[in-house]
Amino acid sequence: MNANMFDYTPFANLRKGLRGWWLTPPRTGIYRLIAPWAFRHLRFFGAGHVAGGTVAAAAGAICLSYGVYGWAALFLAIAALNLAGGSWYLIAARSASAAA
């Protein structure tokens, strides 16, 4: 068996390959949940989530006005998740730029 397959090293600089790629740039705590390509451009992805949440909220409001409550609930739930994720990205971008 390949022993490297079962080797886990939580440091990005010590390991190459997919696991090393996923851990770059070095992040701490809950910020490891953010995908690396999104973490490198937090403001862009945060603004995209906020824009998508706004569009979904508008679709939910339109569905509410027509009385289609099931679709309205779906769109409003998507809007809430997008707005929460986008604001988290923007807060993380603000705190990262202040620390740097």
N, C-alpha and C positions, 0 to 999 in steps of 0.2 A: 504494500500500500504506500501511497505517497504521503509522507509525514507532513509536508507543507500544506496539504489540504486541510488538516485539522489544527494547524497553528493559527492562533488568533493573537494579533498584536494591535493594541488600540492606538498606536502612534503612526501617523501618516508617513513620516520620513523613513521608517524602518521597513516598510513593505511596499513592493511594487505591485502592479496589476490592478484588478478591479477594486479590491478592498482599499488599496492605497489611494486610488482615484476618488473613491467615495469619501474618504476622510480628509481630502484636501479641499479648501484651505482648513487649517485646524480650527475647530469650533468646540465650544464647551456646552455642556448641559443639554437643555431642550433644543438648542439651535441645531443639533445634529439631526433633528427630524426634518429640517429643511433640505431639499435636494441641493446638491452642489451648484448646479447651473443657476438655480434660483437664488442661492445664497450669494453668488458673485454679483448679481444684479437685483438686489432687494428692492430698490425704489421702483424699478421698471415692473417687476412682478407684483409688487404691492399695489401700484397704481392700476395695473391690469385687473387685479382681483376687485378693487374698489369699483372700477368701471363696469365689470361684469356683474357685480352685486347690484349696482344701480340699474342696469338693464333688466336684471331679473326682478327687482322690486317694482319697476314700471310694468313689467308683464304681469306680475301678481296683482297690482292695482287695477290693471285693465280687466283681468279675470274676475276680480271682486266686483267691478262695476257691472259686469254681465251676469253675475250670479253663479259663476262656475267655481264653487268653493273648493273643490278637490284640487283643481289645477292651481288655484290661487295659493293654497297652502303649500303645494310643491314649490312653486316659484318663490314664495316668500321664505321658505326654509333654505332654498339654494341661495337667495339673496343674503340671508343672515349669515350663513357659513362663509360666503365669499367676502362679505364686509368684515367679518371677524378675522379671517385669515389675512386679508389685505391690510387691515390696521395693525395686525401683529407684525407683518413684514415691514411696514413703514416705521413702527416703533423700534424694531430691531435695527433698521438702517440708521435711524437717528441716534440710537445709543452706540452703535459701532463707529459712526463718524465722530461722535463726541469723545470717545475713548482714544481714537487714533490721532 
